[in-house]
């Protein structure tokens, strides 16, 4: 089965309305991108999906995917007439052939070398180095395949600092990759937590594939107690909000690792954690920073 892709450009303040209308008219999917992507005028957006701001781009490219039999051009004209909108003067129609999407997706994921002895390996690949620690993690419903700099930074920190036997908490575990890595690197008890039920399902499945014993549970089901090491690869705003809660999960003298932070946001996150930790930037990678801190014996007294 083939598909028809309808592509056109609209002003930022009308992109969301056009996308909704196209879906109502039978599009199976609509993609919205910055018309200036790849140029100096591109406006990147970082943050939680809920923080995405429709219309922030001056011009938006909409790509709507229709069944091959649909008259996409007629649908576009009809929507403009029905809603009294200005129809795009220029648009393109292209044919999208049916593909084996599973194989296409798999072809985009190769083994990822984290360090000399640590690799991320999709299950359909043969390990480039059978003697290395090969973490088997397949792309799925949860974040964390090892390809993003924030995940790499956390993995490199764990390899460099875990001595063995530590109690580790992976807060915002996603695919479970950091929890699984900690266990493979010699940690004792390893716990992962995430608000997303799909992340917990993916983490349990990946732990089973890797034959490691980790516990995964939602935050409100975590047992009381502090850990030797807490790692949280989330985003800047949630990390700042969670500072008191995460600090309470690190024993005095224990370590915290924070990532998902743009380099120019690091100072704000450091400030949020300084009442409890001696903390600073550990390393950066492609504009992202990982912070590392040690929990003081007592919280810094208020001024």
Beta strands, then each sheet from edge to edge (+ up, - down):
strand 1: 3-11
strand 2: 29-34
strand 3: 59-67
strand 4: 91-96
strand 5: 112-113
strand 6: 118-121
strand 7: 133-136
strand 8: 168-171
strand 9: 190-193
strand 10: 215-217
strand 11: 227-233
strand 12: 250-262
strand 13: 277-285
strand 14: 288-295
sheet 1: 2+ 3- 1+ 4-
sheet 2: 5+ 6- 7-
sheet 3: 10+ 9+ 8+ 11+ 12+ 14- 13+
end
